[in-house]
Amino acid sequence: VGGEATHSPHKFLVSIDTNLCSGCGICAGSCTYDAITHVKPGATQAETDWSEAKDKWVALVCQGRAHSLGLDASGGALRDYEAGTVLAITPCTGKLGVSETEKIRSGGAKGLIIGACPEGDCWYREGNRWLMDRIELKRKPNFRRVPGEFPILGFRFNGQQKAAFGSELRRIVGAQQPLPARLFSFLKPGNW
């Protein structure tokens, strides 16, 4: 939450209300200037090397959906779904920002598949809803800077839709027809 700075050369100072902060990192992912970092106390933040994503799809899944899919940081069960993907697990998909998406694209990825919680089931309040609005250019900072030919396909699904999400991954990775450039919806297999 920002407030006016009284004795500072800066117009606004940012202060974090720790009673409201859930620690999801959405603020860091949303910052257009990479000015905010989100590192847990005692941890170090390593820059993700997206070169392993060259010519593959990146599947970014929130920790809530990773749990329901039986995924771990190594990819685990995702490898049973589709080998043409690179898995990244994040506390909340709402943390995904334009700058990180651009790094994924620059690493040579074919596109980005997002697995997110359905509305009302997000561990971090409205992160998935905010991400959807940013992808659809309804909320700033939005994804206008990411070239339109780089697909960003987001699916909100519940824990009982494990097989449907795997099916959707296979369908996207093996797609012969053109895919939409931007999509964020509740998972209904074949909804594109």
C-alpha positions in Angstrom: 0.0 0.0 0.0 1.5 3.3 -1.0 1.4 6.6 0.8 2.6 10.1 0.2 6.2 10.7 1.2 6.7 13.7 3.5 10.5 14.0 3.7 11.7 12.1 0.7 12.9 13.0 -2.8 10.4 10.5 -4.1 6.7 11.3 -4.6 5.5 8.1 -3.1 7.0 5.5 -0.7 5.7 2.0 -0.6 5.0 0.3 2.7 3.9 -3.2 3.1 1.1 -4.0 5.6 2.3 -7.4 6.8 -1.2 -8.1 8.3 -2.6 -8.0 4.7 0.4 -9.4 2.7 -0.1 -13.1 2.0 3.4 -13.5 0.6 2.3 -14.6 -2.9 4.6 -12.3 -4.8 1.9 -10.9 -7.1 3.3 -7.4 -6.5 6.7 -8.4 -7.7 5.4 -10.2 -10.8 3.1 -7.2 -11.7 5.8 -4.6 -11.4 6.6 -3.4 -14.9 10.0 -2.1 -13.9 11.2 -5.2 -11.9 11.6 -2.8 -8.9 10.0 -5.2 -6.4 11.7 -8.5 -5.4 9.9 -11.1 -3.3 12.3 -13.3 -1.4 11.4 -15.1 1.8 13.7 -14.2 4.7 16.9 -16.3 4.7 16.4 -17.4 1.1 18.1 -16.3 -2.0 16.4 -15.5 -5.3 18.0 -17.2 -8.3 17.3 -16.0 -11.8 15.4 -18.7 -13.7 17.2 -20.0 -16.8 14.5 -20.4 -19.5 16.9 -21.8 -22.1 15.6 -25.3 -21.3 12.3 -24.1 -22.7 13.6 -23.7 -26.2 11.1 -25.2 -28.7 8.9 -26.4 -25.8 5.8 -25.1 -24.0 6.2 -23.7 -20.5 3.5 -25.0 -18.1 3.3 -22.5 -15.2 1.1 -24.0 -12.4 0.2 -22.5 -9.0 1.1 -24.5 -5.9 -2.6 -25.3 -5.3 -3.0 -26.8 -8.7 0.4 -28.5 -8.6 -0.7 -30.2 -5.4 -4.0 -31.4 -6.9 -2.1 -32.7 -10.0 0.5 -34.5 -7.9 3.3 -32.4 -9.3 6.6 -31.5 -7.6 9.4 -29.2 -8.6 11.0 -31.8 -10.8 7.8 -32.1 -13.0 6.8 -35.5 -11.5 3.5 -36.5 -12.9 3.6 -33.8 -15.6 6.0 -35.9 -17.6 3.2 -38.5 -17.8 1.1 -35.9 -19.5 3.4 -34.4 -22.1 7.1 -34.4 -22.7 7.0 -31.2 -24.8 6.6 -29.0 -21.7 8.8 -27.4 -19.1 7.2 -27.1 -15.7 7.4 -24.1 -13.4 5.6 -24.1 -10.0 4.9 -20.7 -8.4 3.0 -19.8 -5.2 0.3 -18.1 -7.3 0.0 -17.6 -11.1 -1.0 -14.1 -10.4 2.7 -13.6 -9.7 3.4 -13.9 -13.4 4.5 -10.6 -14.8 5.2 -9.2 -18.2 9.0 -9.2 -17.6 9.0 -12.9 -16.7 6.8 -13.8 -19.6 9.2 -11.9 -21.9 12.1 -13.9 -20.4 10.2 -17.2 -21.2 9.6 -16.0 -24.7 13.2 -14.9 -25.2 14.3 -18.3 -24.0 12.7 -19.8 -27.1 9.5 -21.2 -25.6 6.7 -21.9 -28.0 4.1 -20.5 -25.6 2.9 -20.4 -22.0 0.2 -22.6 -20.5 -1.0 -21.5 -17.1 -2.8 -23.7 -14.7 -4.7 -21.7 -12.1 -7.2 -22.0 -9.4 -10.9 -21.5 -10.1 -12.5 -18.3 -8.7 -13.0 -18.5 -5.0 -10.4 -21.3 -4.6 -7.2 -19.2 -4.8 -4.9 -19.5 -1.8 -3.8 -15.9 -2.4 -7.1 -14.2 -2.7 -7.6 -12.8 -6.3 -4.2 -13.5 -7.9 -5.7 -15.7 -10.7 -8.5 -13.2 -11.4 -6.0 -10.3 -11.6 -3.8 -12.3 -14.0 -6.7 -13.1 -16.2 -7.6 -9.4 -16.4 -4.0 -8.4 -17.2 -3.8 -11.0 -20.0 -7.1 -9.7 -21.4 -5.7 -6.1 -21.2 -8.3 -5.1 -18.6 -5.9 -4.5 -15.7 -2.5 -2.8 -15.6 0.2 -3.8 -15.9 -1.0 -5.8 -18.8 0.6 -8.0 -21.4 0.5 -5.5 -24.2 4.4 -5.6 -24.5 4.4 -9.4 -25.1 4.1 -10.0 -28.9 0.7 -11.2 -29.9 2.1 -14.2 -31.7 3.4 -15.6 -28.4 0.5 -17.7 -27.0 -0.5 -17.3 -23.4 -3.2 -19.9 -22.6 -4.6 -20.0 -19.1 -6.9 -22.6 -17.6 -8.6 -22.3 -14.2 -9.5 -25.8 -12.9 -10.4 -27.6 -9.8 -8.7 -30.6 -8.2 -11.0 -33.1 -9.9 -9.9 -32.0 -13.3 -6.5 -33.6 -13.3 -7.1 -35.8 -16.4 -8.7 -32.9 -18.2 -5.7 -30.6 -17.6 -3.4 -33.4 -18.9 -5.6 -33.8 -22.0 -5.5 -30.1 -22.6 -1.7 -30.0 -22.4 -1.4 -32.8 -25.0 -3.9 -31.1 -27.2 -2.0 -27.8 -27.1 1.5 -29.3 -27.5 0.3 -31.4 -30.4 -2.0 -28.8 -32.0 -2.1 -28.9 -35.8 -4.6 -26.0 -36.0 -3.8 -22.4 -35.1 -4.1 -21.6 -31.3 -5.6 -18.5 -29.9 -3.0 -15.9 -28.9 -4.6 -15.2 -25.5 -7.0 -17.3 -23.6 -7.9 -17.5 -19.9 -11.0 -19.5 -19.0 -12.4 -22.2 -16.8 -11.2 -25.5 -18.1 -13.6 -27.3 -20.4 -11.6 -29.7 -22.5 -11.2 -28.5 -26.1 -12.6 -25.1 -25.2 -10.4 -23.4 -27.9 
